[in-house]
Amino acid sequence: MIFGELFSPTDLAVVVIVVLLLFGGKKLPQLARSLGTASSEFKKGLEETQKPGDKGTSQTNGDSNPTVKDS
């Protein structure tokens, strides 16, 4: 697992302390709430674009680089 090798518990503790110093204790719950809302909206958007046959999605002809062709 790469994430476990990248950040040790000490590194994560330092990051948490720096975030506390930058944003303060009162702003952290609001920041976490807005990040959660943004994440759920992003997931909804991804799910909507991946629905087959949906009118909102653009369908290509399998060309990996679609270009406009002049007649």
C-alpha positions as CSV (number, residue, x, y, z in Angstrom):
1,M,0.0,0.0,0.0
2,I,1.7,3.2,-1.2
3,F,-0.2,5.5,1.1
4,G,1.0,3.8,4.2
5,E,4.6,4.0,3.0
6,L,4.3,7.7,2.1
7,F,3.0,9.1,5.3
8,S,4.1,7.9,8.7
9,P,1.9,8.7,11.8
10,T,4.4,11.4,12.7
11,D,4.0,13.1,9.3
12,L,0.2,13.0,9.6
13,A,0.4,14.5,13.1
14,V,2.5,17.4,11.8
15,V,0.0,18.0,9.0
16,V,-2.9,18.0,11.5
17,I,-1.0,20.5,13.7
18,V,-0.2,22.8,10.7
19,V,-3.9,22.7,9.6
20,L,-5.0,23.6,13.1
21,L,-2.6,26.5,13.2
22,L,-3.7,27.8,9.7
23,F,-7.4,27.4,10.0
24,G,-8.1,27.4,13.7
25,G,-10.3,25.1,15.7
26,K,-13.6,26.9,14.9
27,K,-13.1,26.7,11.1
28,L,-12.2,23.0,10.9
29,P,-15.8,21.6,11.2
30,Q,-17.0,24.0,8.6
31,L,-14.1,23.1,6.3
32,A,-14.7,19.4,6.7
33,R,-18.4,19.8,6.1
34,S,-17.8,21.7,2.8
35,L,-15.2,19.2,1.7
36,G,-17.7,16.4,2.3
37,T,-20.5,18.2,0.4
38,A,-18.1,18.9,-2.5
39,S,-17.0,15.2,-2.5
40,S,-20.6,13.9,-2.6
41,E,-21.6,16.4,-5.4
42,F,-18.6,15.2,-7.4
43,K,-19.6,11.6,-6.9
44,K,-23.2,12.4,-8.0
45,G,-21.8,14.1,-11.1
46,L,-19.6,11.1,-12.0
47,E,-22.5,8.7,-11.6
48,E,-24.8,10.9,-13.8
49,T,-22.2,11.0,-16.6
50,Q,-21.6,7.2,-16.5
51,K,-25.3,6.3,-16.9
52,P,-25.7,4.6,-20.3
53,G,-28.3,6.2,-22.6
54,D,-28.6,9.4,-20.6
55,K,-29.4,12.4,-22.6
56,G,-26.8,14.5,-20.7
57,T,-23.9,12.4,-21.8
58,S,-22.0,12.9,-25.0
59,Q,-21.5,9.8,-27.0
60,T,-18.6,9.4,-29.3
61,N,-18.1,7.0,-32.2
62,G,-15.1,5.3,-30.4
63,D,-12.6,7.8,-31.7
64,S,-10.2,8.6,-28.9
65,N,-9.5,12.0,-30.3
66,P,-12.7,13.3,-31.9
67,T,-12.2,16.2,-34.3
68,V,-14.6,18.3,-36.4
69,K,-14.3,17.1,-40.0
70,D,-15.2,19.4,-42.9
71,S,-17.5,18.1,-45.6
